[in-house]
Amino acid sequence: LLAVDGSLSAAPLFVTAYPDGSFGADNLAPMRPANEPRSSNAAAQPAATSPGAAAQRSVAPSGNGVIVFQTASGGDIMVINPDGSGLRRLSSGIDPVISPDGQRVAFTRWQGDSGSLWVANLDGSGERQITGEIKQARHPSWSPDGKRIVVNLQHGGRLNSKTTCYSLKGQDPEEIMKKNFPWNLDPEEDTWIEYRGTPPKIVPYLCWELRPDPHWGLRVVNLADGSIEDVATGAYAYGPEWDPANNWRIINSGSHGLAQLDLNRNEQWPLTDDRGDHTPTFSPDGSYIATAYRNNGAYDIHRLDAGGNNRVQLTKTPLWVGTSVGDGRAWNNVSPAWSPFGYAQDGPGDSQIAFLTDRSGRWEIWVMNADGSDQHPMFPAAVNDQINITYDFVDERALSWR
């Protein structure tokens, strides 16, 4: 959750899949219900990276465009060229994203729980508030024509922990657990027995604590007049992304996996059934989706086609990291952003994906080909030494490339 100054608290949250704030460490929105991943979406494995190979390399990508990134949620919003030149501060805020024409940047801000949507020109001029009174506004995304923005907002749900107890007098504890115990709690670690009453009428109660379960929805804002529309997404919708090839379609990470929303019909249905997917982002031509995929407590970048199929795992912690050569800690690779160049009709072509990773011991922006090859720091070491990035695992959009 964000403080009054817009910064995130250090406490882990539980949100979308594991809302370790999934909204990323177990504790902002509800943890997603368990479900079986679709077998057709089994991820192809990337080639392992050998120690010292790409890790020390820094080569600017072959394309152009510009990168906008945040140093932290609510912190500085920075602009930089893909070759590491032109680093400058643009503003401050949350989850910046560049407009389709590459001329403007949208972001949100919080003042307590009350959030607002802002837009500024890429050169830093013309900053203005589009609308306010959006509770915990996050993750804006532009429509393909640049006339509307969809934004995440918190709307209801259980905001605090709640203790629930059931009398065991004449009751079968197993039946109570079967009917009422939350799927995201541990029956051994998260339950206890309380005894209530006075002798000889003492009754045992089986108790557990329900975690906070905030609900998150989507709001579409018209930039011309500031009018708003809350769209149908159910209780849990995180990280919206507008389809650049279909003006009527928005995808987001929901309680059971990626979901897609038809704005014309105001209806939503599943796109995938794997709750590990977070922060989906489209390639500029709308043919592919990249996600930050959570598995066994760590995140990797996955690529799918626009229909949610043909999953490919692009990043992977190599085995040597768990040995004496490495530090034994799985890498995290999050917040993918597609390059604005290099697409082919029959595949991703020479396109690239920038992403945030902690594999070097600090958060850095890296880049790779869209097939997962040639992973390396996007900027020279001297530039990375000037950049201090914090990532809190609350489904931040840390960077945007256009």
C-alpha positions in Angstrom: 0.0 0.0 0.0 1.2 3.5 -0.7 2.1 6.1 1.9 0.8 9.7 1.7 3.9 10.6 -0.4 3.1 8.0 -2.9 5.8 5.5 -1.9 5.1 1.9 -1.2 5.3 0.4 2.3 8.0 -2.2 2.7 5.6 -4.8 4.1 4.7 -7.6 1.7 1.2 -7.5 0.3 -1.1 -10.1 -1.0 -2.8 -9.4 -4.2 -3.2 -11.0 -7.6 -1.9 -14.5 -7.7 0.1 -14.1 -4.6 -0.4 -10.8 -4.0 2.9 -10.7 -2.4 1.7 -7.9 -3.9 0.9 -10.2 -6.8 -0.3 -7.4 -6.7 3.1 -9.1 -5.6 4.8 -11.1 -1.3 1.5 -12.3 0.1 -0.7 -9.6 1.3 -2.5 -6.6 -0.9 -5.5 -8.1 -2.8 -6.7 -11.6 -2.6 -4.5 -14.5 -3.4 -5.9 -16.1 -6.5 -7.7 -19.3 -6.2 -5.8 -22.4 -7.1 -6.4 -23.9 -10.5 -4.7 -26.3 -12.9 -2.6 -24.6 -15.6 -3.8 -25.4 -19.1 -1.7 -28.2 -20.5 -1.6 -26.5 -24.0 0.1 -23.5 -22.4 3.1 -25.4 -21.0 6.1 -23.1 -21.3 9.0 -24.0 -23.6 12.2 -23.7 -21.7 14.8 -21.1 -22.5 18.5 -21.9 -22.9 20.4 -21.7 -19.6 22.7 -18.8 -19.2 26.3 -19.7 -18.2 28.0 -17.8 -15.4 29.7 -14.6 -16.5 28.4 -14.8 -20.1 25.8 -12.1 -20.7 26.0 -11.0 -17.1 28.9 -8.6 -17.6 28.0 -7.5 -21.1 26.3 -4.2 -22.0 25.4 -3.6 -25.6 22.7 -1.1 -26.7 19.9 -2.7 -28.6 19.8 -2.3 -32.4 16.6 -0.3 -32.5 15.6 3.1 -31.3 12.7 4.7 -29.4 12.8 5.9 -25.8 12.4 4.3 -22.4 10.4 5.8 -19.5 10.9 4.1 -16.1 10.1 4.7 -12.4 12.7 4.5 -9.7 10.0 3.3 -7.3 6.2 3.4 -7.1 5.5 7.1 -6.3 9.2 8.0 -7.0 10.9 9.7 -9.9 9.8 9.0 -13.4 12.9 9.1 -15.7 13.5 9.2 -19.4 16.4 7.5 -21.2 17.4 6.5 -24.7 17.9 2.7 -25.3 21.7 3.3 -25.7 21.9 4.8 -22.2 22.2 8.4 -23.3 19.9 11.3 -22.4 19.0 10.3 -18.8 16.7 12.9 -17.3 13.9 13.3 -14.8 10.4 13.8 -16.2 8.2 13.9 -13.1 7.1 11.7 -10.2 4.3 9.1 -10.0 3.3 5.5 -10.4 3.4 3.1 -13.4 4.3 5.5 -16.2 3.3 4.5 -19.8 4.1 6.2 -23.1 1.3 7.1 -25.5 0.9 5.3 -28.8 2.2 8.3 -30.7 5.3 8.5 -28.4 4.6 12.1 -27.4 3.0 11.8 -24.0 3.3 9.9 -20.7 0.4 8.8 -18.4 0.9 8.0 -14.8 -1.0 8.1 -11.5 -0.4 9.6 -8.1 -1.7 8.9 -4.6 -2.5 11.2 -1.7 -3.5 8.8 1.0 -6.0 6.5 -0.5 -7.2 9.0 -3.1 -5.5 8.7 -6.4 -5.4 10.7 -9.6 -4.5 10.3 -13.3 -2.0 12.5 -14.9 -0.6 13.1 -18.4 2.6 15.0 -19.4 4.4 15.6 -22.6 7.5 13.5 -23.1 9.7 16.6 -23.0 8.3 17.4 -19.5 6.0 20.2 -20.5 2.2 20.3 -20.2 1.8 18.2 -17.1 -1.9 18.1 -16.1 -4.3 16.1 -14.0 -6.9 14.4 -16.0 -9.2 13.2 -13.2 -9.1 12.7 -9.5 -11.0 10.7 -6.8 -9.7 7.3 -8.1 -9.0 5.2 -5.0 -5.5 3.8 -5.2 -5.2 4.5 -8.9 -2.6 2.4 -10.7 -1.4 1.0 -14.0 -2.8 3.3 -16.7 -2.9 2.0 -20.3 -3.6 4.0 -23.5 -6.2 3.1 -26.1 -4.7 2.6 -29.6 -6.0 6.0 -30.8 -4.7 7.8 -27.7 -8.1 9.2 -26.8 -8.8 7.1 -23.7 -6.9 5.6 -20.8 -7.9 2.6 -18.6 -6.7 2.7 -15.0 -6.8 0.3 -12.1 -8.7 1.3 -8.9 -9.5 -0.3 -5.6 -13.2 -0.8 -5.0 -14.5 -2.5 -1.9 -13.7 -5.9 -0.5 -12.2 -6.7 2.9 -9.5 -4.2 3.7 -8.5 -5.5 7.1 -7.8 -8.9 8.6 -10.7 -10.7 10.2 -10.7 -13.6 12.8 -13.3 -16.3 12.2 -14.2 -19.0 14.7 -16.5 -22.0 14.6 -17.8 -23.9 17.7 -16.6 -27.5 17.9 -19.4 -28.5 20.2 -21.0 -31.5 18.5 -19.3 -30.6 15.3 -16.8 -32.5 13.1 -13.6 -30.3 12.7 -12.9 -31.9 9.3 -16.4 -30.9 8.0 -15.9 -27.4 9.3 -12.6 -27.2 7.5 -14.0 -28.7 4.3 -16.9 -26.2 4.1 -15.3 -23.0 5.4 -11.5 -23.0 5.4 -9.9 -20.6 2.9 -7.9 -22.2 0.2 -5.0 -19.8 0.6 -4.3 -20.6 4.3 -2.2 -23.4 5.8 -4.4 -25.7 8.0 -1.4 -26.5 10.3 0.1 -23.0 10.5 -2.9 -20.7 10.4 -5.4 -22.4 12.7 -5.8 -22.5 16.5 -8.2 -23.6 19.2 -9.8 -21.1 21.6 -11.8 -22.1 24.7 -14.7 -20.0 25.7 -17.0 -20.0 28.6 -16.6 -20.9 32.3 -16.4 -24.4 33.9 -18.1 -26.6 33.5 -19.5 -25.1 30.3 -16.3 -24.6 28.3 -16.6 -24.8 24.5 -13.7 -25.2 22.1 -13.7 -23.1 19.0 -11.7 -23.6 15.8 -10.3 -20.3 14.6 -8.3 -18.7 11.8 -7.6 -15.2 10.5 -8.9 -14.1 7.1 -6.4 -12.0 5.3 -7.3 -8.6 3.7 -9.2 -9.1 0.5 -9.5 -5.8 -1.4 -11.3 -5.8 -4.7 -9.8 -4.2 -7.8 -11.6 -2.9 -10.9 -11.0 -0.9 -14.1 -12.1 2.6 -15.1 -11.9 4.1 -18.6 -11.2 7.8 -18.7 -12.0 10.0 -21.8 -9.1 12.5 -22.2 -11.2 15.0 -24.1 -13.7 15.7 -21.4 -12.6 13.7 -18.3 -15.7 11.5 -18.4 -15.4 8.1 -16.8 -16.9 4.6 -17.1 -16.4 1.7 -14.7 -16.3 -1.5 -16.7 -17.4 -5.0 -15.9 -14.4 -7.1 -14.6 -15.6 -8.9 -11.5 -13.9 -8.5 -8.1 -10.3 -8.8 -9.2 -8.7 -7.1 -12.2 -5.0 -6.0 -12.2 -2.6 -4.5 -14.6 -4.9 -3.6 -17.6 -3.4 -3.5 -21.1 -5.2 -2.1 -24.1 -4.9 -4.3 -27.2 -3.1 -2.0 -29.8 -4.8 -4.0 -32.7 -8.3 -4.0 -31.3 -9.8 -0.8 -29.9 -12.5 -2.8 -28.1 -10.3 -5.2 -26.2 -8.5 -4.8 -22.8 -6.7 -7.7 -21.1 -5.8 -7.9 -17.4 -4.6 -10.4 -14.8 -7.6 -11.7 -12.9 -8.2 -14.2 -10.1 -7.8 -17.3 -12.4 -5.3 -16.0 -15.0 -5.4 -13.5 -17.8 -8.9 -12.2 -18.7 -10.1 -10.2 -21.7 -12.7 -7.5 -21.7 -15.0 -6.6 -24.6 -15.7 -2.9 -24.2 -18.4 -2.9 -26.8 -20.4 -5.5 -24.9 -19.0 -4.7 -21.5 -18.3 -8.4 -20.9 -15.3 -10.2 -19.7 -14.1 -13.9 -20.1 -10.9 -15.9 -19.5 -8.0 -15.6 -21.8 -5.8 -18.1 -19.9 -6.3 -20.3 -16.8 -2.9 -19.9 -15.2 -2.9 -17.7 -12.2 0.9 -17.2 -12.4 0.6 -14.5 -15.1 1.0 -10.9 -14.1 1.3 -7.5 -15.8 0.6 -8.5 -19.4 1.8 -6.3 -22.1 1.2 -6.4 -25.9 3.7 -6.2 -28.6 3.1 -2.9 -30.6 1.5 -4.9 -33.4 -0.8 -6.8 -31.0 0.4 -10.2 -32.1 2.1 -11.2 -28.8 1.8 -10.8 -25.1 4.6 -10.8 -22.5 3.9 -11.4 -18.9 5.8 -11.6 -15.6 5.0 -15.2 -14.5 5.2 -16.1 -10.8 6.3 -19.7 -10.0 7.7 -21.0 -6.7 8.2 -17.6 -5.3 10.1 -16.1 -8.2 9.2 -14.3 -11.5 10.2 -15.0 -15.1 9.2 -13.4 -18.4 6.8 -15.5 -20.6 5.6 -14.9 -24.1 2.2 -15.9 -25.5 0.4 -15.2 -28.7 -2.5 -12.7 -28.6 -5.0 -15.5 -28.1 -3.2 -16.6 -24.9 -1.7 -19.8 -26.4 1.8 -21.0 -27.4 3.5 -20.1 -24.2 7.3 -19.8 -24.2 9.4 -19.1 -21.1 12.0 -16.5 -22.0 14.0 -16.1 -18.8 15.1 -18.8 -16.3 17.5 -18.9 -13.3 20.3 -21.3 -14.4 21.3 -24.2 -12.2 24.7 -22.8 -11.3 23.0 -20.0 -9.3 22.1 -22.5 -6.7 25.7 -23.7 -6.3 28.7 -22.2 -4.7 29.3 -20.1 -7.9 26.0 -18.3 -7.4 24.2 -17.0 -4.4 21.5 -19.6 -4.2 18.7 -17.1 -4.8 16.4 -17.4 -7.8 16.4 -14.4 -10.1 13.3 -12.3 -10.5 12.5 -10.9 -14.0 9.5 -8.6 -14.1 7.8 -5.7 -15.9 8.4 -6.6 -19.6 8.2 -3.9 -22.2 8.3 -4.6 -26.0 10.5 -2.7 -28.4 8.7 -0.5 -31.0 10.6 -2.1 -33.9 11.5 -5.4 -35.6 8.2 -7.2 -36.2 7.5 -9.8 -38.9 4.3 -11.3 -40.2 5.2 -14.8 -39.3 6.8 -14.2 -35.9 8.3 -11.7 -33.5 11.2 -11.1 -36.0 14.0 -8.9 -34.6 11.8 -7.4 -31.8 13.2 -7.1 -28.3 11.8 -7.1 -24.8 13.2 -4.9 -22.0 12.6 -6.0 -18.5 13.6 -5.4 -14.9 15.8 -8.0 -13.2 17.7 -8.4 -9.9 20.1 -11.1 -11.2 23.1 -8.8 -10.7 22.3 -8.1 -7.1 20.4 -4.9 -7.8 17.5 -4.0 -9.9 18.6 -3.2 -13.5 16.9 -2.8 -16.9 18.0 -5.6 -19.2 17.0 -6.4 -22.8 16.7 -9.6 -24.8 15.5 -10.8 -28.2 11.8 -11.8 -28.3 12.9 -15.5 -28.4 14.7 -15.1 -25.0 18.2 -15.0 -26.5 21.0 -12.5 -25.9 20.0 -11.3 -22.4 22.2 -8.5 -21.2 22.1 -5.1 -19.4 20.4 -2.4 -21.6 22.7 0.3 -20.5 26.5 0.6 -19.8 27.6 0.0 -16.2 28.4 3.7 -15.8 24.8 4.5 -16.5 23.4 1.8 -14.3 25.5 3.2 -11.4 23.4 6.4 -11.7 20.1 4.5 -11.5 18.7 3.2 -8.2 15.5 1.2 -8.8 13.2 -0.3 -6.2 10.6 -2.9 -7.1 8.0 -4.0 -4.5 6.3 -6.9 -6.2 2.9 -5.2 -6.4 2.5 -5.7 -10.1 4.2 -2.4 -10.9 4.8 -1.3 -14.5 8.4 -0.2 -13.9 9.1 0.7 -17.5 7.6 1.6 -20.9 9.3 1.5 -24.3 8.0 3.4 -27.4 
